[in-house]
Amino acid sequence: MITFTTINCNGDTIERTFNSIAAILKDYWDEEGTTLPSSDDPVLNYRLNGPSITPTNLSFGTFIQSLECQYWHDLVLD
């Protein structure tokens, strides 16, 4: 399960939860991110099947890129 919290341009805190990396990437790729935060929105914290992580200076776009790398890495190893 993937949970992340971002702040949008209005200063609102948004939390989203997905069942897998594939689910969030499918939403991002299929909908061009229209239901997801903007690529420059800061990620306040996230959880990938474990403890919550509070990053420093992580944008949502960079977060998506790291999820893509993890997705393809896991796909190759399976």
TABEL-V551997 format. One record per pair of residues at least 6 apart in sequence whose ideal C-beta (glycine too) atoms are under 7 Angstrom apart, sorted by sequence separation. I is the first residue (numbers start at 1). GAP is how many residues later the second one is. If there is no record, write none. Layout:
i: [I,I]
gap: [GAP,GAP]
This chain:
i: [7,8,18,47,45,46,5,6,27,28,45,5,27,45,5,3,4,43,3,2,43,1,2,42,43,42,43,46,1,41,2,40,41,39,43,39,40,2,38,39,14,37,8,6,8,7,6,7,6,28,6,7,6,4,5,5,4,25,3,24,25,3,2,2,21,25,1,21,22,21,6,4]
gap: [6,6,6,6,7,7,8,8,8,8,8,9,9,9,10,12,12,12,14,15,15,16,16,16,16,17,17,17,18,18,19,19,19,20,20,21,21,22,22,22,23,23,29,31,33,34,35,35,36,36,37,37,38,39,39,40,42,42,43,43,43,44,45,46,46,46,48,49,49,50,54,59]
